[in-house]
Amino acid sequence: MGDDTYGWTAAPGAAERARSVLAAAWSCAVTAEGTREEFVGAHRVTDDGRVLLDVPEDSALLAAAICAPRGEPSAVLEFADVAPVPVRSRIRARLWLAGWFSVRDGHLVLRPTRVVLRQPSGAVVVDVEDFAAAAPDPLATAEARLLTHLADRHADAVERLTRLVDAGSLHGAVRVQPLAVDRHGLTLRVERVRTGGDVRLPFHAPADDVATLTERMHVLLSRASAASCPRALQRQRADGDG
């Protein structure tokens, strides 16, 4: 990466990543007692990782939970983590929570007993206790706004950051877009005509809020400005968005 070395290479752990997906997701699919429904803007998360669903009174899931002959019915909730910036293969991760539904004050409450996180690197089973104790990344709920602002208003800054990317990773690139940001670093999506890959630029220290993130980004950009000139990217449009 350019002429600089980075001492901070940490990335979110699986439990933190799972809680971040849950915190930022706007919709979810629920399967229980042979019934599947999709909800938008209907879930909330407690500090210990239980999921509260606000469902209509005529929801088949609510009826199944109330009438379940064995008490609390089993259920699976699925969440998708979608990149806010248009890129190919926009789903960055999927999260499945399996557990038991109960009804409280007219809401469905899922108590997770199994947590599975699937990312491009593969699927991992997250320890339930670790999941309950973890907190989402402090930038998780602001990430979409931050990335779209960077892509839409500061394309020059994104191109400057490519000076920190190894030349081999940029070979054949037609477009570079910001894909993800968390307190540990920024991830860029490098798109080629038919393929692509991701490159992570770690911060020198964690960013625990938006103000600190601004300082961390300024450090990256300063390092990029001091690096050699960026390799020219082909100025053709990538083949569609994923």
N, C-alpha and C positions, 0 to 999 in steps of 0.2 A: 504494500500500500504506500505509494508515494515515497517520500523520504522520511516519514515519521513512523515511530513504533508506538504501540498503545499498550499501557500496562493494565488497563481495565477491559476485560474480555467477557465479563459475566453476562448471562442471558437469563430471562425469567425461568424459574423452575416449572415443572409440570403442574403443580398445584396452583401456583400463582397464575400461570397461563390459563388454566381452566377457569379460575375465578374471574380473570379479566374477560374471557369470552362471555361468561355468564353476565357480567356487569354491563358489557357494551351491547349485547345482542338485543334486538328489538322484537324479534319474533321467535316462536318455538313450535315444534310439532310434538304432540303428546299421543302416546299409544297406551291404552289401558283397557283391560277386560274386552279385548277384541274390537275396541273402538279407537279410531284415530281422528284427531282434530288438530287444526292449526290456529294459533292465536297470535295477534299482533298487539304489542304494547300491553300485554296482560300479566306479565310476571314481575315479581319483586323478589329480592334475595335477602335473607336474614344474615346477620353477622356470622352465624355458624354454618352457612351454606344451604339451609333449607330454602326451597323455592315455593313462593306463594303465588297461586294463579287466581286471578279474578275472572271467573267464567260466568256466562249468562245462566240465569235460573233454569232455562230449559236445556242446558248442556247435557248431552248424553254422558259425558264423563262425570259430571256432578251426580247425576242419577245413579251411575254405576258405583260411585264411591259411597253414596248413602245406602244403597240397597245391596252392597256386596255381602253375600252369605257368609264369607269367612272373615268378616271384619275389614281391615284395611286392604284394598286391592293393590296389586303390584302395577307399576307404571314405568314407562321409559319416556324421558324428555330429550329431544334432540335440538341442539342449537348450532347455527352456522356462523362462523366468523368470516365476514365478507369484506374484502379490501374496499375502502371508501373511494379510492382513486381507480378509474377505469384501467384495468390491465387484463391480460389473458389470465385464465385460471384464477378468478377473483376470490374463490373460497380458500382462505388461508388455514382454516382449521375447522373441525367439527367436534362437538362435545356431546356425549351421551351421559345422562344421569338415570340410573335405574334405582328404584326404591319403592316405597310404600306411600300411598295417598291416604290422607285423613281429611276430614272436613272440619273447618274451624271458622265460625262466624260467617258462614256462607262461602268461604274460600276453600280451594283445594290446596293442601300443603304436602309437598313431596319431601320425604326424609330420605336422602340418598344412601344407598347401601353399596353402590358400585359406580365408579366414575371412570369413563374412558375418553381420552383426548387423542384425536387423530390429526397429525400435522403432516406436511410433505415428507418429513423424515421418518414417519411411521406412527403406529398407534402405541399408546402407553396406558396402562391401568394406573390411575392415581390413587394413592392410599386415601381412604375415606377420612381418616383423622387428620391427615395433612391437608386435605381439601377443606375440611371444616375450620381448621386453624388459619389457613392462608387468607391473605387479603388481595384484592385485585391490584394490578399495577396502578399507581396514582395518576397515570395519564390515560387510562383506559377509556374513560367516558369523554375525554377531550380529543382523543386521537383522530377521529374522523374529521373534525373541524381543522385540526392542525395540519393534517396531511393534504386535505383539499386546498387549504390556503397556500401551502408550500408549492403544490403542483400548479395551481391556477395563477398565482400571483408572483411566484419566484422561480420560474423555470430556469432562469440564469443561475440561481444558486444551486439548483439540482445539477446542472451541467458542470458547475465549478467543483462540486463534490466528487465528480467522476475522476478528478485528478488524484484522489486517494484510492482509486480502484486499480488493482493490478491490470496491466495491459491485456493479459490473456483473457480476463473476464469480460473485457469490452470488445474483443474481436468479433466483428460482424454485427455489432449492436446497431439497431435502428431506432431505439427509444429507451430512455431510462426514466423511470418514475419512482417516486417514494411509495413504498409498499406498506411499511409498518414503522411505528416508533413506540418505544417503551422507555422506562427510566434508565435502561442500560445502553441503548443505542438506536440508531436509525438503520432501517433495511431498505435497500434500493432494489427494484426489479429491473434487470437488464433484459430487454426483449430483442430477439433476432427475428429474421424473417419467418422461421418455422419453429424455433426453440427459444429458450430463455433460461435465466437463472437469477438467483438472488445473491446480493452482496451485503454484508453487514458492516456498518461503520460504528464501532463501539465508542461511547463517550469516555472521557478520562476519569469520570466519577459519576455516580448515579444522579439522575435528575428527579427530584421528588415532588416537583410541581411545575406548572407552566413557566413561571419566572426563571426557575433554575434551568429548565429545558432551553430557554432562549439563550442563556449564557453558554450552555453546552454546544448548541448549534453554532454560535459565534466562534467558539474555539475550533470546531471542525472546519468552518469556512475560512478561518485564518490560516489553518494548516493547509487547506486546499489552495489558497492564494499563494502560499509560499512554495508549493510544490511545482513541478514542471507543468508546462501547458497541457491541457487535457487533449487526449486523442480525439480526433474529429469523429463524430458519429455520423453515420449515413443519415441523410435528411429525407428518408422515405418513410411513409406511414407504415406502421406495423399492421399485420394482417388481422384486422378486427380486434374486438375485446372479448375476453373470456368471461 
